[in-house]
């Protein structure tokens, strides 16, 4: 669970990258909020999810939340969003969380995309490794969702981490989004296409 192959901190957990990364994440979120307010407000969804993070034999459960915006006014079927995951590894006092963004294309009930997230693993009981390990994680994302009447959209998502080796970590996500969704299951079109 420690993901030591991505470790970017010094032995005591300090370093200039540790200061830069949170600042870069905040700057990215601020830049994403520059989307014109009237367009984004009508096309935003938010929700929560449960997840299972699989690393070959071991795995951990967790929960999270997300917000996403349709950007059909830029490119048809384009959606961007932000996610936060809290995972509960089985290692005593250690903690693990990820925060990041996703960009993808939605067609009918399916979606494909990519994600980039910043993760932090903390283990105050560690003696041979740093107590804090920070990672940047690229992921390929595939999923399905089915908009129900009203503002409820259940979804299933699989994230496959890119990086070391052939078998990387996979995260299985199941959740619900609340908010307007002009895409109708199986239609393969967005509401904007009916002009």
Secondary structure by P-SEA (a helix, b strand, c coil): cccccccccccccccaaaaaaaaaaaaaaaaaacccaaaaaaccccccbbbbbbcccccccccccbbbbbccccccccccbbbbbbbbccccccccccccccccccccccccccccbbbbbbbcccccccccccccccccccbbbbbcccccccbbbbbbbcccccccbbbbbbbcccccccccccccccccccc
